[in-house]
Amino acid sequence: MNVSDKAQLVYNNHSDQFFVLDDSTHYWTQKPGSNRWVKHPYVYAGDVPFMEMMDMTKVLAMSAKSYYFVSTSCGNVYELKQNTLKRIDHSFPHKNQYGAPMFAWNNSVFMFGGYGFFQVKNVFTRYVPQAKEWFEVITKSKESPSPRSAPVFLLDRYQFYVIGGMDASQLSDDFLRDCWKYDCQKKSWEKLGEVNELLYKDFKLMDLNMNLPNGVLRMNNRLIELNIRQNKWTSYENPLVLTMSKITSSKNNEYLLYAQSNSNSSNDYVIKVQKFDDLKEFTVGQYPIYQKVSVLKLFPKEDYLWISLILNFLLFMMLFYIRRMHKLKFLQRGQKKLRRSDFTTSEWDLMCLIQRHGEMELSALNEYFNEEGLSYETLKKRRETFVKSIRIKIAMISRKPIEEILMETKHTVDKRMKIIHWNEDIELEFDSDED
């Protein structure tokens, strides 16, 4: 069957048949697998010329015997029922949601996001047949998808899935990577995760059936099948699919209805129905549609600097606290008794001498350092260095301030002489065989 590039194609899940409309006098239906098109006459009674109506709408199957032709920018709604196609809404052309996904559920039409008036939106609208008007959908969830147009999307019973999309005009190459689910019964959004890297890269090359659910997509010489229930997408390669467009799939993607370009005319297409398995010539691969979002990606990029500064400050405070506590415990572990094993023999003998006398002249210690030929200055320097090393060791063991250990004072009679004092609160621990 030959059609023009304006032909509208859809699968009616209520009556299990494909639907094709291309002119103002009749439309066609076919049961998948029957290989027989049935012609149905009808009357067009729209308020605008037929081709203008075709240009600005997309078709949705509302019931077994009813089809809506909905404005792709939101607003006008036409219904084909009882062999008459006429406008049924009391609205107007909104021109606000170009590229918005649209789907039918519970006898209503829903549209999410889209582009209009120089910006993308994340407005969620619903056409209510009883009122013949559009209303904004009020959701119960705290979060919702960011503004976008032209996403890949799927409808699985009462669950609506949005995959990626563009966050600028439809001429932009800036695609989003998030995946969302809207539960029509609960009226709530849920973020499922991040779109698989390979699928994300393929978005720009795919031939999307704009505005309508996409169970099967074409990318160059490959067909992409999306199974949202199992969270997987499968790629099949077949050079014959290069000329396919307007792909529509039946239940469970068993059959495909598509338009194939006519080599004799750029505006004419041949409508075909084919079993999907017959087109799966070679399986390229199978991958998840989305994966859970990394915790690091939950924060906006501009927040990372502040988070980094806060974490570094907390780390500094923690290290300072640990060091402080360690120092306090270190000081609290000081021992009052000095063991011989912690000192050299010369140091221990000198300490014992000072302890026995309690206090003594510094010059009395010279005999421990005197050697033949040493000058007085060298002898004095050796003594001072030796006593200083003892002080440091005692301070480390007892945790006492070094300036309070083995203190030196001037002689009461001869001010030129110095006296070294033993600390009464420090004891020497002798072995059992020592006096």
N, C-alpha and C positions, 0 to 999 in steps of 0.2 A: 504494500500500500504506500503510495507516494503522498507526501504532505509538504507544506511550506515550513520555513524556519520559525513561523509564528505558532505552530501547532502546540497545543497543551496536552501533556501526558500525565497520567496518574494511575496508581493502583488503588482500587476500592477494596479495602479489607472487609467491608461489611457484606459485599456480594461476591467476593473473590473473583474479580475480573479487572482487566486492564481497560482504561478509558482513553480515547483520543478524540480531540475536537480541533478542527482546522478551518471550518467555514460556518456560515450563519444559517445553514439549511439542515445539516445532519451531523451526527457524531457516531463513533464506532466503539464497540466493546468486544472483548475476547476473554473467554475463560482460559487461564494458563493451561497449556497442554492440549487444547482443543484444535489449534491451528486453523481456526475459523473466525473471521471478523463478522460481526453483526451490525448492520447499518440501522440507525435510529433517526428518523426525521424530527425536527423541532422548529420552533419559531423564535427568532431573536426579537425581543421587545425592550431592548435597553434604551437608556437616555442619551447615549453617545454612539457614534458610528461603531460598527462591529470591530473593525481592526484597531480602533483606538482602545476599545475595551480589552482586546486581546493583548495589546502592548503593555497595559498598565496593571494586569492582574496575573495571578497564579491560581490554579485550580486545586481544590481540596475535596475529597470524598467525605460527605457528612453522614450519609446513610446509604442504604442499598439503592435508593432511587433519587438521591439528592446530592447535587454538587454545588459548592460555593466557588465563585471566581472573586478572589479578594485582592484589593489594591496592594501592590508591593510596597507602597509607602504608608499604608494604613489609611482607612477611610471607607471608600466605596466597596460595597459587597453586592454581587450579583448571584442569583440562584437559578440553577437549571433543575426544574422539577415539573413533572407532568408535561413534558415536551415543550416547555416554555422557558426561555432564559431572560430574566428581567432583574432590574435592580430592586433590592428589598430593604436597604438601610435608610436611615434618616440622617446620616452623617455627611461628611464632606471630604474632599481629598486632603489628608493631613500633611502629606509630603514631609513626613518627619521620621520615617522608619525604613528608608531604602536599605535593602540588604538584610533586613531582619528575618530570622527564621520564623516561619509560621506553621502551626499545627492545629489539628482539630481534636478536641476531647470534650466529652459530655455535652455534645450539641453546641459547643462554643468554639470560636476561633481565637487562638492566642498568638501574639507577636512579641518577641523580645529584642530589645536593642535596636540597632540600625543607625543609619546616617541621615541627617536632615538639618537644614539651616546651619550648615558649615561646622557641624560637630557630630561626633558619635554619641550614642545614648545607651543607657541601660534601663530605659523605661520598659515596663512590662504591661502590655495592654490586652484586653479581652473584648471580643464582640459578643454581646448578649442578644440573641434573636428576639426575645420577648420585648426588649426595649428598642431594638433596632439601632442601637448606639454602641460606641466603644467606651470602655471604662478601664481605669488603671487597676491592675491586680495588686492587692495588698497582701504581702507575704508575712509569715510569722517568724521567719529566721532573721537573725541579727546581721548576717552578711549576705551578700549577693554578688554575682559576677560584675566586673568592671565594665564600663562602656565598650561596645564592640559592634562590628557589622560583619556580615558574610562569614559566620562560623560554620564549621561542619557540625551537624546536629542530628540527633536520632530520637525517635519516640518508641518507647517500649511499654505498651499498655498505658498506664497513667504516669509514667516517668519520662521526663523530657531532659535530654542530655545535650549540653553545649560544649563543643570541643574547639578551643582556640578562637580564631577570628581576628579581624583587623581593628586596631584601635585608632585609626584615622579614616580618611576617605577610602573608597574601594580601589583607588589608584595607588594606594600605599602598599609597600612591601613589608610593613612592620606588623608581624603576626604575634598574637598572644599564645602562651603555652599552657594555660590552665584548663582544667576539665571540671565541669559542674553538672550537678543533677538537681532537677526540680521535681518534687513530688506533688502532683496535682491534688492528691487527696489531703495531704498534710499541709499544703500550701507553704512549703519551706524549701530553701536552697541548701545544698550540701556540696562543699568543695571536695572533689574526689582525689585530685592530685595534679601532677604535671605531665603534659603530653610527651609521649616517647620521642626521643631525639630524631629518629629516622622519619617518623610520621610528621613531625614538625617541619623538617626540611622539605618534605614532599608537598606541603600545603600549597605552595606557590605554583606548582606544576599540575595540580589536579583540576579536572573539569567538573565543577560543582553544579548541581541542579539547584541554582540559587533559590532561596526561600523555602525549599521543600526538604523533608528528611532525606538523608543520604546513607542508605545501607550499603550501597556499592558505588565506588568512585572510580574514575579513570585517570591515570597518570601516564601520559605518553603511550607506551605499548604495554602497560600493565593495568590490571583491574585490582582495586583495593577493596576487600570485604571487611566490614566492621561488625564485630560481635561484642556488643557492649555488656551483655550479661556475663560473658566469660572474660571480659576485659582483654580482648585480643584482636589484632588485625592481621589479615593474611594477604600477601601480595602474589598475584598470578600474572605470568607473562604470556602475551599472545600478540603477535604483530597485527592480527586482523582487527584489534580493538582501537587502532589509531584513529579510525574515522567515526567512532561511536560518540554520541552526545545525548543529552537529556535522558540519562539512564534512570529507570524506575524499576524497583525490584518487588516481587510478590512476597507472600508470607515465607519467612525463613530464607529469603533470597534464593528460592528454588528456581524461579524464572526471572529473566530480565526483559523488560520492554525498553527499547532504545531507538534512537533515530540515527541512521547511517547516511553520511553525506553522499550525494549523487555526483559522480564524476562529470556528468554532462551539464550540471547547473549548480552554482554555489548557493542558491536559495532553496533548492529542493532536497528533500530527504526521503529515504525509504524507511518505513517503520517495520521493525522486526521484533519478534518474540522468540527467545531462545532459552534453552535450559542452561543455567549458569555453569553446571558441571562440564558442558560441552565447550565452554570458553576457557576452562582452567587447563591450558596446555602445559604450563610448567609452573610449579610452585617455587617462588623466589625465597620466601621466608615467612615466619610467623612471629609476631612480637606483641608485647602488651600495648594497649592504647594509652594508658597512663600509669604512672607510679606515684607513690606517696611523696609529698613534697619534703625536701630536706629541711631540718630545723633552721639551718643557716639562711634559708630563703624566705622564712616567714616574716623577716623584718625588711623594711624598705632600705635601699642602699644608703640613703642619707643618715639613717640611724646608726650605721655601723661605727662611725667615728665616736659618737657618744657612748655606745656600748663598749667600744675598745677603751675609752678613757675611764669609764666606770669600773670595768674589770681590772684595769691596771691599778687604779686607786685601791680597790678592794684587796688585790694581791699584795700591794705594798703594805697596807695596814695589817694584813694577816702575817706577813713576814716580820714586820716590826713587833707584833704581839708575840709571835713565837720566840723571836730573839730576846725580847724582854723577859718572858717567862723562863726561858732557858738560863738567862743571866741570874735571875732571882734564885732559881733552883741551884745554880752553880755556887752562888754565894752562901746558900743555906747548907751546902754540903761540907763546909769548912770543918777540919778536924783540929782539936785542941792539942793532941799529942803528936809529936814528930817522931817518925820512925827512922832508925838508922839506915834502912835500905834505900831511903830517898836521898841520901847525901853521900858524898865521898868521905873517905877516912879522915882527911885533913879538915873538911868542913865539920864533921861530927866532933872531932877532938876539940876544935876551937869553940864550938857551941857548948860543949860540956864544961870547958874551962870558964866561959863567961857565966854559965848558969850557976856553977859552984860558988863563984864570988858574988854573984848578983849584979855587981858593977865593977869595972876596973878601967885603968888608964889605957887608952888606945896604944900608947907607945909600948905597953907591956906585951902586945901581940907581935911586936917586931921580930922576936926570935923565931916565929913560925915561917917567916919569909926571908930572913937574912941569909945572904950568901956572901962568900968572900969576894971582895972587889966591888960590891954594889954601892952606889952612892945613896945618900940619905933620901934624895928625891925619888929615885927609882924604888927604894924600899917602901916609901910612903905610898907611892902609886900602886904597888903590888897589894899592899894591905887594904887600901881603899877599894880596889877592884874586887878583891876576895870577899870582903865584908858585904859589898853591894850584891854580889851573886848569892850570898847566903840570905840576905834580906828578901831578894826576889823569890827564891825557893820557898822560904817560910810563908811569904804572902800568898803564893799560889796554893799552898797546902792548907793554910789556916783561914784563907779568904779575908785576912785583915789588910787594911791599907798599908802600903809599903812604908809610908812615912812614920808609922807608929811602931815599927819593928826595929829592935836594937837601936834605940834612940841615942843620940850623942848630945852631951851637954858640956859646958866649960867647967873646969875645976874651980871649986869655991875659993881656994887660996891662990893658986897660980892660974890665971886666966889664959895663959898660953897653952895649957894642957887641956885635953878633952877626955871625958869619961863616957864609956859605952855601957848601956844598961840592958839587962835581960828583962823580957816581958814576963811578969809573974803569972799571967793567965795562959802561958804556953809551957807545956810539959814535954820532957824528952822521954820516950818510951824505950827503956833498956831491955836487952835480952836477959833471959834468966841467969845466964852465967856471968853477967856484968855487974859491977858494984852499983 
